[in-house]
Amino acid sequence: MLKVSGGFRSISGADCYAVIRSAIDTFAKQGFEVFDKLRMALMMAYSL
C-alpha cells in the first residue's frame, strides 16, 4: 500500500475532494448549516 502525505493517490480522488469541498464552501457562504445540507445531499443520492 502506498503512503501519500499531503496529496491524493489518484486523479479521481482529487476530483471527488474538489466537488465535496466546493459544496461545503458554497453552503457556508450562503449561510446554511453545512452538516445538514451534506446529510440531505447524501440521503438524496442514496434514495435514487
C-alpha atoms as one frame of an Amber mdcrd trajectory, in Angstrom:
protein
   0.000   0.000   0.000   1.310   3.439  -0.891   1.565   6.132   1.704   0.918
   9.591   0.318   1.394  12.614   2.542  -0.270  15.891   1.644  -1.631  14.678
  -1.685  -4.032  12.361  -3.435  -3.429   8.825  -4.624  -5.477   9.278  -7.767
  -6.987  11.906 -10.024 -10.486  10.625  -9.229  -9.811  11.051  -5.502  -8.696
  14.631  -6.086 -11.793  15.267  -8.220 -14.118  13.909  -5.509 -12.415  16.044
  -2.885 -12.792  19.150  -5.061 -16.539  18.567  -5.566 -17.182  17.992  -1.863
 -15.032  20.945  -0.805 -16.808  23.194  -3.303 -20.205  22.181  -1.916 -19.071
  22.800   1.667 -17.714  26.250   0.770 -20.903  27.171  -1.107 -23.181  26.084
   1.750 -21.104  28.031   4.267 -21.003  31.193   2.135 -24.784  31.074   1.702
 -25.295  30.775   5.463 -26.635  27.215   5.512 -25.865  24.624   8.165 -23.176
  22.677   6.306 -23.699  19.344   8.070 -27.462  19.416   7.445 -27.013  20.196
   3.741 -24.408  17.447   3.288 -26.664  14.957   5.077 -29.591  15.910   2.822
 -27.437  15.563  -0.293 -26.249  12.102   0.766 -29.772  10.994   1.623 -30.970
  12.115  -1.814 -28.075  10.333  -3.543 -28.769   7.051  -1.749 -32.532   7.181
  -2.335 -32.093   7.055  -6.125
